[in-house]
């Protein structure tokens, strides 16, 4: 178990006064954020249809061990992922010969630490490198909006560990809102690439694009291990739903179909980007001697009112 401190900044320094609705929303937003962050790290996307897996519930089962006055200081205990779900997050990770990837989640982590890490990355303000999907960012936004009334901010950090807490203020909310709006919604996708690695522990593969980018793709239950072995190292075409980061780059493809690529499938070999994240063309510079103005002319021109009247009369 690891100890964490959650603080609603501000408040009455003499007594603990927090409404039951605000306390309930604080704990609900914290749990939701931890779930989303953990699932994003473990599975590549933070929200999926169907019931939540048991390991996710076990890893986000936190215990409140203290509640202090003033800035509403809550002390919590959170299990490490290995403690809560050893079958999913073993202490010793073994890889197959088909997979040479690092573990998706750092060993010894708690779900709260993963959530705090995402919040810290958001504060850096670089959407081009931020690894998060829309649902995870919406969970971060909910958490940032919890402080209200006499509370001015919220912080989350370790008690026994190293490093400062992450502190969110009201000024951070517009940044998170912008990232949510910037992140494309899931879109249908077709993509042709090399089947580079096959996970030994998760139903997923890694696709290697022609420009060297690696994209994780989640497999449907209908694909067998034998089918994957015949496709390993080959060019394949996948169809499914693409989930995106704020930059418009693909975070993960939820595959519905996968097969050996044909010559006609090479049409889809370009690394996919979300619609709207890249411009369709480079607009030409508009100058007096070029562009639309040169073709249609400009208004108003150099003609006098008399010249204009005469021209209009001539076309009647």
Buried (B, 14 or more C-beta within 10 A) or exposed (E): EBBBBBBBBBBBEEEEEBEEEBBEBBBEBBBBBBBBBBBBBBBBBBBBEEEEBEBBBBBBEBEEEEEEBBBBBBBBBBBBBBBBBEEBBBEEEEBEEBBEBEEBBEEBBBBBBBBBBBBBBBBEEEBEEBBBBBBBBBBBBBBBBBBEEBBBBBBBBBBEEEEEBBBBBEEBBEBBBBBBEBBBEBBEBBBBBBBBBBBEBBBBBBBBBEEEEEBBBBBEEEBEEEEBEEBBBEBBBBBBBBBBBBBBBBBBBBBBEBEEBEEEBEEBBEBBBBEEBEEEEEEEEEEEEEEEEEEEEEEEEEEEEEEEEEEEEEEE
